[in-house]
């Protein structure tokens, strides 16, 4: 499977598919931010309810 980022240091990932538009969005989770991702949009999770 081809990923748009290097997943070696990835602790989790989510793929959301929209069948109406034939598009998808990938979200990757990291403990520490890899330096090679600084040009991509970065989101910080502030709270997670389980």
C-alpha positions as CSV (number, residue, x, y, z in Angstrom):
1,X,0.0,0.0,0.0
2,X,1.3,3.5,-0.9
3,X,1.3,6.1,1.9
4,X,1.8,9.8,1.3
5,X,4.2,10.0,4.3
6,X,6.8,7.8,5.9
7,X,5.0,5.6,8.5
8,X,8.0,4.2,10.3
9,X,7.5,6.4,13.4
10,X,3.7,6.5,13.1
11,X,1.8,5.3,16.2
12,X,-1.5,5.3,14.4
13,X,-3.4,6.3,11.3
14,X,-6.9,7.0,10.0
15,X,-8.1,7.0,6.5
16,X,-11.5,8.6,5.8
17,X,-13.0,7.9,2.4
18,X,-15.8,10.0,0.8
19,X,-17.5,7.8,-1.9
20,X,-19.5,10.8,-3.2
21,X,-16.4,12.6,-4.4
22,X,-14.1,9.6,-4.8
23,X,-11.6,11.2,-2.5
24,X,-9.9,10.3,0.8
25,X,-8.1,12.0,3.7
26,X,-5.2,10.5,5.6
27,X,-4.5,11.3,9.3
28,X,-1.3,10.1,11.0
29,X,-0.5,10.1,14.7
30,X,3.0,10.6,16.1
31,X,4.4,10.8,19.7
32,X,6.9,13.4,18.5
33,X,6.6,15.5,15.3
34,X,9.0,14.2,12.5
35,X,11.1,17.0,11.0
36,X,10.2,15.9,7.4
37,X,6.6,16.8,7.9
38,X,7.0,20.5,8.8
39,X,5.7,21.6,5.3
40,X,2.4,19.7,5.8
41,X,-0.6,20.8,7.9
42,X,0.0,19.8,11.5
43,X,-2.9,19.4,14.0
44,X,-2.4,18.9,17.7
45,X,-5.0,16.8,19.6
46,X,-5.8,18.7,22.8
47,X,-8.4,16.4,24.2
48,X,-9.7,12.9,23.4
49,X,-12.7,11.4,25.2
50,X,-12.9,7.7,25.3
